[in-house]
């Protein structure tokens, strides 16, 4: 940081000097010195001048250190376009939709990428697949409304099997410690974990499916494998998170899970998925994929903010501004997903909350959770599902069709 001392205006002193009984005119004022720039101490070797005014140099803070998961922003964070933000806020709130079961006969095949341009994005969102997938996300959000994470909920054999799969992937991480390397971010051991996950994907998914749906693994496995980050870039972001939601949507389309499973899909499955991803992010220092920098919610996730805000809509005492109360975060983040997300952000990002997370700070000023939830749903559609850099990796097959 640069410090500049104010320039002081020279005072004019008129001294009288006798010269043959006459007064000499006042001497001209000395030339004004330009403001002096004080550089931080580690740059002072660049200047070969005396330190002005004998000010002590700023002292380094010995207690400050970057957290292990801190990631410097690669490019300057650009504030969101106010016109775009206004358009998002004026757009209709996405509504929940029922997911119809895909009727036989089935023609399962390897899904492919189809989105390459804004026109493709519009085509997707005008299609049944685009509308129904977003409606599924809204339905999951509504199913979590007014519930605590620990509340009892129906857990079908399929739900328990999905939890078992996520537990297996967690064990893979325990068996694959990070390796020593000079690079601080993107530990290459993640590629080993990712290979284990990818090689096991089909066999793990087969445990979920009745025998007549075993051929569906050819479509389900790519969504599943893309749900946990990218092995070559060693990164993870909202696009991968969306793939996990798409994988759950495919299970709903196949009739493997139903609406009665939705509360457990959020409170058990998605919470377990989030725990796994936090573990991978911290263990392997994953780079955020497509981060908005400070102008995003979280470097990695979006959906837990949607589900968590829905969870708090009917709460009598918890308000959006409650995120600034450290006692509330400490005592209730294990029960409320939104608070858990805020606590994690505060853990890995040091400094003033309003500076490193201005978007979340702004949301805390919204009067109620209903408005927060509806705003986040609009934002998810606009900032994730309508962004070509994210959705260009989305896959289409016979379950999620390109129509």
Number of C-alpha atoms within 10 A of each C-alpha: 6 7 11 10 12 10 11 10 9 11 8 11 10 12 11 12 12 9 8 7 7 9 11 13 10 12 11 9 11 9 8 10 10 10 11 14 13 19 18 14 12 10 9 14 9 8 10 7 8 8 15 11 8 7 8 9 13 13 8 10 7 6 5 8 9 11 11 12 18 17 18 8 12 8 8 9 13 10 13 12 9 9 9 11 13 10 13 20 15 11 12 12 17 17 16 18 16 14 19 12 16 15 9 7 6 12 10 17 16 15 21 14 13 17 23 13 14 12 10 17 19 13 15 21 17 12 13 14 17 19 16 20 22 23 18 23 25 22 20 25 25 20 22 23 18 15 21 17 21 11 10 11 16 12 17 15 12 16 20 16 18 22 19 16 21 19 15 15 21 21 13 16 23 14 10 17 15 18 11 10 11 7 8 13 18 22 21 20 19 27 19 16 23 22 13 15 21 18 12 16 20 20 12 20 18 17 15 21 19 9 9 7 14 15 15 23 22 15 23 25 23 19 25 22 22 23 23 24 27 19 19 11 14 22 22 26 23 26 27 26 23 23 23 20 23 23 22 24 22 24 20 21 20 20 16 20 21 17 16 13 19 26 25 24 27 21 26 19 23 21 17 19 23 17 14 18 21 16 15 20 23 13 20 25 23 27 23 23 19 16 20 20 21 20 18 20 22 22 20 24 22 23 21 21 24 24 28 28 29 28 27 27 22 16 14 7 7 15 18 23 15 15 20 15 9 11 11 14 20 12 11 16 19 15 17 22 26 25 26 20 21 20 19 15 18 15 12 15 16 15 10 10 16 12 12 18 21 17 18 21 18 12 18 18 13 15 12 19 22 16 16 21 24 20 21 24 26 19 20 20 16 16 19 18 22 18 17 18 14 19 24 17 17 20 21 20 18 16 22 21 14 20 11
